[in-house]
C-alpha cells in the first residue's frame, strides 16, 4: 500500500504542493513571524513556495496575513525576505 503524501497550499500562488516542497512561516505566541524550517515549531503556520515571487504574492494578496490571522509589520516582512534569501532562493 502506498503512503499518503501530505499536501499543503501555497498562500502566494494558491497551488497545492507536497508539504516538503514548501516552507512554513509561523506566528509564535509572542506575535513574531519567522520561518520554521523544521515544520514542527509551535505557532500558527502558513506555507509558501521556495520562490521570491510567491512571497511577494503572499504579501500582495494578503494570503500570509489571512493564514496567520494577524498583520505582518514591515520589519517582519523584510526579516522574512532576508531569511529566505539566506537559505538559497
HELIX and SHEET records of a PDB file:
HELIX    1   1 UNK A   19  UNK A   21  5                                   3    
HELIX    2   2 UNK A   52  UNK A   60  1                                   9    
HELIX    3   3 UNK A   63  UNK A   68  1                                   6    
HELIX    4   4 UNK A   74  UNK A   86  1                                  13    
SHEET    1   A 2 UNK A   7  UNK A   9  0                                        
SHEET    2   A 2 UNK A  16  UNK A  18 -1                                        
SHEET    1   B 3 UNK A  33  UNK A  36  0                                        
SHEET    2   B 3 UNK A  23  UNK A  27 -1                                        
SHEET    3   B 3 UNK A  44  UNK A  48 -1                                        
END                                                                             
